[in-house]
Amino acid sequence: MVCPICFEAKHLDKDALVSNAELAGTVPMWKWIGDEGAVTFSY
């Protein structure tokens, strides 16, 4: 998942994303993580 705010702020090209990447914010990410622990990173 790619942060849409960061992606748009940097004016990146959606066609340059890897095939399994998708623009998604925090809500979809937390749903994807579920109740299990997860490691995330942020710049």
Kinemage of the C-alpha trace (Angstrom):
@kinemage 1
@onewidth
@group {chain A} dominant
@subgroup {mainchain}
@vectorlist {calphas} color= white
{ca met a 1} P 0.000 0.000 0.000
{ca val a 2} L 1.238 3.434 -0.951
{ca cys a 3} L 0.272 6.550 0.955
{ca pro a 4} L -1.855 8.605 -1.442
{ca ile a 5} L -1.009 11.899 0.278
{ca cys a 6} L 2.731 11.327 -0.048
{ca phe a 7} L 2.355 9.962 -3.570
{ca glu a 8} L 0.435 12.999 -4.809
{ca ala a 9} L 2.681 15.466 -2.958
{ca lys a 10} L 5.679 14.118 -4.865
{ca his a 11} L 3.771 14.118 -8.198
{ca leu a 12} L 4.685 10.483 -8.836
{ca asp a 13} L 3.480 8.461 -11.818
{ca lys a 14} L 0.914 5.738 -11.076
{ca asp a 15} L 2.222 3.751 -14.033
{ca ala a 16} L 5.606 3.465 -12.276
{ca leu a 17} L 4.174 1.511 -9.329
{ca val a 18} L 4.879 -2.205 -9.113
{ca ser a 19} L 1.951 -4.329 -10.280
{ca asn a 20} L 0.701 -5.284 -6.818
{ca ala a 21} L 0.953 -1.785 -5.284
{ca glu a 22} L -2.138 0.253 -4.594
{ca leu a 23} L -2.786 3.736 -3.294
{ca ala a 24} L -4.468 3.340 0.089
{ca gly a 25} L -4.609 5.315 3.303
{ca thr a 26} L -4.483 4.264 6.920
{ca val a 27} L -7.985 2.756 7.202
{ca pro a 28} L -7.428 0.104 4.503
{ca met a 29} L -3.988 -0.603 5.962
{ca trp a 30} L -5.365 -1.230 9.454
{ca lys a 31} L -8.102 -3.454 8.016
{ca trp a 32} L -5.446 -5.404 6.094
{ca ile a 33} L -3.303 -5.794 9.235
{ca gly a 34} L -6.267 -7.020 11.283
{ca asp a 35} L -5.777 -7.928 14.941
{ca glu a 36} L -2.252 -9.255 14.434
{ca gly a 37} L 0.830 -7.189 15.143
{ca ala a 38} L 2.611 -5.623 12.204
{ca val a 39} L 5.765 -3.703 11.444
{ca thr a 40} L 5.264 -0.479 9.525
{ca phe a 41} L 7.647 2.242 8.491
{ca ser a 42} L 7.271 5.921 7.760
{ca tyr a 43} L 9.551 8.640 6.516
